[in-house]
Amino acid sequence: MSIRVENLIKEYGAQKAVNDISLTVRPGEIVGFLGPNGAGKSTTMKIATGYLLPTDGTIEVNGFDVRTSPMDVRRSVGYLPEHNPLYLDMYVTEFLRFAGALHGLGGRDLSGRIAEIIERVGLGREQHKRIGQLSKGYRQRVGLAQALLHNPPVLILDEPTTGLDPNQLAEIREVIREAGRDKTVLFSTHIMQEVEAICDRVVIINRGQIVADSPLNQLRASAAASDVVVVAEFADELANPDLLRALPGVQQFEPLGSGQYRIAANASVDLRAAIFRLAADQQLTLVGLRQQENSLEGIFKELTK
């Protein structure tokens, strides 16, 4: 029930959209697949579902190779693409019945499964509407419902929470978390809170190459060991801001305006104490001093800049 990617390459002419990446997503694991636009996320996911063929390398899904057993791969996968393709003239239940029939489901089994999935993704009040009448958020729910309908062992979700309001986000997070108990889940998102809320592991891809692959807590720990960032705020702009730049261990210095300065230093340096002593020695009025946490967003920016 895993996804195994080995030395995957996808070329479009002279451009390598995916450049020799390898990763494994194991059963019961929820992996966040992150990267800036054009990094290769959607291309990798499309290859994993059999929508595209790789230029080189292999992907196995649930033990099936996408080249040699594409239909077995498709039976094993529940896929929600980035641009959710739906038949807008169909009713919600009609569309799900159609999607279920494509997977060989029918009769009472399909009716029961549709009712269960509609309840799980929160489509109860909308199930008798045409899909074209639904908001973008509810259309995303329909797409997620069809991905879950045939109870696949592997879920590949490309931006599954696009268009959802905060309440809907919480509900769909829980659906994905629940699915991850007995399925392999790979999903992409630009919402860092989503990753922090539900992911076991983070894979970051940039310019077609993997730049990070580790459990979320280890990724934060490695970033925390690298540097410390402090924002110091003074009552007025400093006449000589180079005093801050010259503090021992300072690696980066950035004036932010209105008397604020962003300073990065090695984690071994007690930067806040040094700034406080400088203010006292120079008789500067220090009105604010805060240390920025190494958030996932900051780590992402650093790895993909």
C-alpha positions as CSV (number, residue, x, y, z in Angstrom):
1,M,0.0,0.0,0.0
2,S,3.0,2.3,-0.4
3,I,4.2,4.8,-3.0
4,R,7.8,4.2,-4.1
5,V,9.6,6.6,-6.4
6,E,13.1,5.9,-7.6
7,N,15.3,8.1,-9.8
8,L,12.2,9.7,-11.4
9,I,12.9,12.1,-14.3
10,K,10.3,13.9,-16.4
11,E,11.5,16.0,-19.3
12,Y,9.6,18.5,-21.5
13,G,12.0,19.1,-24.3
14,A,15.1,20.6,-22.7
15,Q,13.4,21.3,-19.4
16,K,13.5,18.8,-16.6
17,A,10.3,19.2,-14.6
18,V,11.4,16.4,-12.3
19,N,15.1,15.8,-11.9
20,D,16.1,12.4,-10.5
21,I,14.0,12.3,-7.3
22,S,13.5,9.3,-5.0
23,L,11.1,8.9,-2.1
24,T,8.8,6.4,-0.3
25,V,5.5,7.0,1.3
26,R,4.6,4.1,3.6
27,P,1.2,2.7,4.7
28,G,-0.5,4.8,7.4
29,E,1.8,7.8,6.7
30,I,0.5,11.2,5.7
31,V,3.2,13.1,3.8
32,G,3.0,16.7,2.8
33,F,4.5,17.4,-0.6
34,L,5.5,21.0,-0.7
35,G,7.2,23.3,-3.2
36,P,6.7,26.6,-5.1
37,N,4.7,26.8,-8.3
38,G,6.5,24.9,-11.1
39,A,8.6,22.9,-8.7
40,G,7.4,19.5,-10.0
41,K,4.8,18.5,-7.4
42,S,1.8,18.1,-9.7
43,T,4.0,16.4,-12.4
44,T,5.1,13.8,-9.9
45,M,1.6,13.2,-8.7
46,K,0.3,12.8,-12.3
47,I,3.0,10.2,-13.0
48,A,2.1,8.4,-9.8
49,T,-1.6,8.1,-10.9
50,G,-0.7,7.0,-14.5
51,Y,-1.9,10.2,-16.0
52,L,1.7,10.9,-17.3
53,L,4.5,8.6,-18.2
54,P,8.0,9.2,-16.8
55,T,10.9,10.0,-19.0
56,D,13.1,7.7,-16.8
57,G,13.0,6.1,-13.4
58,T,10.2,4.2,-11.8
59,I,7.1,4.7,-9.6
60,E,5.3,1.8,-7.9
61,V,2.0,2.4,-6.2
62,N,0.6,-0.4,-4.0
63,G,3.2,-2.7,-5.5
64,F,2.2,-1.9,-9.2
65,D,4.5,-0.2,-11.7
66,V,2.9,2.7,-13.5
67,R,4.5,1.7,-16.8
68,T,3.6,-2.0,-16.8
69,S,0.4,-2.1,-14.7
70,P,-1.3,1.2,-15.2
71,M,-4.9,-0.1,-14.6
72,D,-3.9,-1.8,-11.3
73,V,-2.3,1.6,-10.2
74,R,-5.5,3.4,-11.1
75,R,-7.6,0.9,-9.1
76,S,-5.4,1.4,-6.1
77,V,-5.4,5.2,-6.1
78,G,-7.9,7.8,-5.1
79,Y,-6.9,11.0,-6.9
80,L,-8.0,14.6,-6.5
81,P,-6.1,16.7,-9.1
82,E,-5.2,20.3,-8.7
83,H,-7.9,21.5,-11.1
84,N,-10.8,19.4,-10.0
85,P,-12.6,18.1,-13.1
86,L,-16.3,17.7,-12.5
87,Y,-19.4,17.3,-14.7
88,L,-21.3,20.5,-13.7
89,D,-24.6,19.4,-15.1
90,M,-24.8,16.3,-13.0
91,Y,-26.2,16.1,-9.5
92,V,-23.9,15.3,-6.7
93,T,-25.2,11.8,-6.0
94,E,-25.6,11.1,-9.8
95,F,-21.9,12.0,-10.3
96,L,-20.8,9.8,-7.4
97,R,-22.9,6.9,-8.8
98,F,-21.2,7.4,-12.1
99,A,-17.7,7.5,-10.5
100,G,-18.5,4.4,-8.5
101,A,-19.6,2.5,-11.6
102,L,-16.3,3.3,-13.3
103,H,-14.6,1.4,-10.4
104,G,-17.0,-1.6,-10.8
105,L,-19.3,-0.7,-7.9
106,G,-23.0,-1.0,-8.1
107,G,-26.3,-1.8,-6.4
108,R,-26.8,-1.6,-2.7
109,D,-23.1,-1.6,-2.0
110,L,-22.6,1.5,-4.1
111,S,-25.7,3.3,-2.6
112,G,-24.4,2.6,0.9
113,R,-20.9,3.7,0.1
114,I,-22.2,7.0,-1.5
115,A,-24.3,7.7,1.7
116,E,-21.3,7.0,3.9
117,I,-18.9,9.2,1.9
118,I,-21.4,12.1,1.6
119,E,-21.7,12.1,5.4
120,R,-17.9,11.9,5.8
121,V,-17.1,14.9,3.6
122,G,-20.0,17.0,4.7
123,L,-22.1,17.1,1.6
124,G,-25.4,16.1,3.2
125,R,-27.3,19.3,2.5
126,E,-25.9,19.7,-1.0
127,Q,-26.2,16.1,-2.3
128,H,-29.4,16.8,-4.3
129,K,-28.0,19.9,-6.1
130,R,-26.3,20.1,-9.5
131,I,-22.6,20.4,-9.1
132,G,-22.6,23.6,-11.1
133,Q,-24.8,25.2,-8.3
134,L,-22.2,24.5,-5.7
135,S,-19.6,26.9,-4.3
136,K,-15.9,26.2,-5.0
137,G,-15.5,24.7,-1.5
138,Y,-18.3,22.3,-2.0
139,R,-17.0,21.3,-5.4
140,Q,-13.7,20.4,-3.7
141,R,-15.7,18.2,-1.3
142,V,-17.3,16.4,-4.3
143,G,-13.8,15.8,-5.7
144,L,-12.6,14.4,-2.4
145,A,-15.7,12.2,-2.2
146,Q,-15.0,10.6,-5.6
147,A,-11.4,10.0,-4.5
148,L,-12.5,8.2,-1.4
149,L,-15.5,6.4,-2.9
150,H,-13.9,3.1,-4.0
151,N,-12.0,2.9,-0.7
152,P,-8.5,2.9,-2.3
153,P,-5.4,2.0,-0.3
154,V,-3.5,5.1,-1.6
155,L,-4.7,8.7,-1.7
156,I,-3.0,11.3,-3.9
157,L,-4.5,14.8,-3.2
158,D,-3.2,17.8,-5.1
159,E,-4.3,21.0,-3.2
160,P,-7.3,19.3,-1.6
161,T,-8.3,22.2,0.6
162,T,-8.4,24.9,-2.1
163,G,-11.4,27.2,-1.7
164,L,-12.5,25.9,1.7
165,D,-13.5,28.3,4.5
166,P,-11.9,27.8,8.0
167,N,-14.8,25.6,9.3
168,Q,-14.6,23.4,6.2
169,L,-10.8,23.2,6.5
170,A,-11.1,21.7,10.0
171,E,-13.6,19.2,8.7
172,I,-11.6,18.1,5.7
173,R,-8.4,18.0,7.8
174,E,-10.1,15.4,10.0
175,V,-11.2,13.4,6.9
176,I,-7.6,13.3,5.7
177,R,-6.3,12.4,9.2
178,E,-8.9,9.6,9.5
179,A,-8.0,8.3,6.0
180,G,-4.3,8.3,7.0
181,R,-4.9,5.7,9.7
182,D,-5.1,2.8,7.2
183,K,-4.1,4.4,3.9
184,T,-1.0,5.9,2.3
185,V,-1.6,9.6,1.8
186,L,0.5,12.0,-0.3
187,F,-0.9,15.5,-0.6
188,S,0.3,18.9,-1.7
189,T,-0.7,22.3,-0.3
190,H,0.5,25.8,0.0
191,I,-1.2,26.2,3.4
192,M,1.6,25.5,6.0
193,Q,-1.0,25.2,8.8
194,E,-2.4,22.2,6.9
195,V,1.0,20.5,7.0
196,E,1.6,21.3,10.6
197,A,-1.9,20.0,11.6
198,I,-2.0,16.6,9.8
199,C,1.4,15.6,8.4
200,D,3.8,13.0,9.8
201,R,6.5,13.9,7.3
202,V,7.4,16.7,4.9
203,V,9.0,16.5,1.5
204,I,10.0,19.8,-0.1
205,I,10.8,19.9,-3.8
206,N,12.4,22.8,-5.6
207,R,13.2,23.1,-9.3
208,G,12.5,19.4,-9.8
209,Q,14.7,18.2,-7.0
210,I,14.0,17.2,-3.4
211,V,15.6,19.7,-1.0
212,A,14.2,18.3,2.3
213,D,12.6,15.0,3.4
214,S,12.1,14.4,7.1
215,P,9.6,14.2,9.9
216,L,8.2,17.6,10.7
217,N,9.7,17.8,14.2
218,Q,13.2,16.9,12.9
219,L,12.9,19.5,10.1
220,R,12.1,22.2,12.8
221,A,14.9,21.0,15.0
222,S,17.5,21.2,12.2
223,A,16.4,24.7,11.4
224,A,16.4,25.8,15.0
225,A,20.0,24.6,15.3
226,S,21.1,26.7,12.3
227,D,20.3,30.3,13.3
228,V,18.2,32.5,15.5
229,V,16.2,35.5,14.2
230,V,15.4,38.5,16.4
231,V,13.4,41.6,15.6
232,A,14.5,44.6,17.7
233,E,12.4,47.7,17.9
234,F,13.8,51.1,19.1
235,A,12.0,54.3,19.8
236,D,13.7,56.0,16.9
237,E,15.8,55.0,13.9
238,L,19.3,54.4,15.0
239,A,21.9,57.0,14.0
240,N,24.4,54.1,13.6
241,P,22.7,50.8,12.8
242,D,26.1,49.3,12.1
243,L,26.3,48.8,15.8
244,L,23.8,46.0,15.5
245,R,25.4,44.6,12.4
246,A,28.7,44.4,14.3
247,L,27.4,42.2,17.2
248,P,29.3,38.9,17.6
249,G,27.8,36.1,15.5
250,V,25.5,38.2,13.4
251,Q,25.0,36.7,9.9
252,Q,22.2,38.8,8.4
253,F,21.0,42.3,9.2
254,E,17.9,44.0,7.7
255,P,16.4,47.4,8.6
256,L,12.6,47.1,8.6
257,G,11.8,50.8,9.1
258,S,10.1,52.6,12.0
259,G,13.0,51.8,14.2
260,Q,12.8,48.0,13.7
261,Y,15.7,45.7,12.7
262,R,15.7,42.0,11.8
263,I,18.9,40.3,12.9
264,A,19.9,36.7,12.3
265,A,22.8,35.0,14.2
266,N,24.2,31.6,14.9
267,A,22.1,29.7,17.4
268,S,25.1,29.6,19.9
269,V,24.9,33.4,20.3
270,D,22.5,34.9,22.9
271,L,21.4,37.6,20.5
272,R,18.7,39.1,22.7
273,A,21.1,39.7,25.6
274,A,23.7,41.2,23.3
275,I,21.1,43.7,21.9
276,F,19.9,44.6,25.4
277,R,23.5,45.3,26.6
278,L,24.1,47.4,23.4
279,A,21.0,49.5,24.1
280,A,22.1,50.1,27.7
281,D,25.7,51.0,26.8
282,Q,24.6,53.4,24.0
283,Q,21.6,54.8,25.9
284,L,19.2,53.7,23.2
285,T,15.5,53.3,24.0
286,L,14.7,49.6,23.3
287,V,10.9,49.3,23.1
288,G,10.5,45.7,21.7
289,L,12.6,42.6,21.4
290,R,11.2,39.3,20.1
291,Q,12.7,36.1,18.8
292,Q,11.0,34.6,15.7
293,E,10.3,30.9,15.8
294,N,11.6,28.8,13.0
295,S,8.2,28.2,11.4
296,L,7.6,25.8,8.6
297,E,6.9,28.8,6.4
298,G,10.3,30.2,7.2
299,I,12.0,26.9,6.6
300,F,10.1,26.6,3.2
301,K,11.2,30.0,2.1
302,E,14.8,29.3,3.1
303,L,15.0,26.0,1.2
304,T,13.2,27.3,-2.0
305,K,14.5,30.8,-2.4
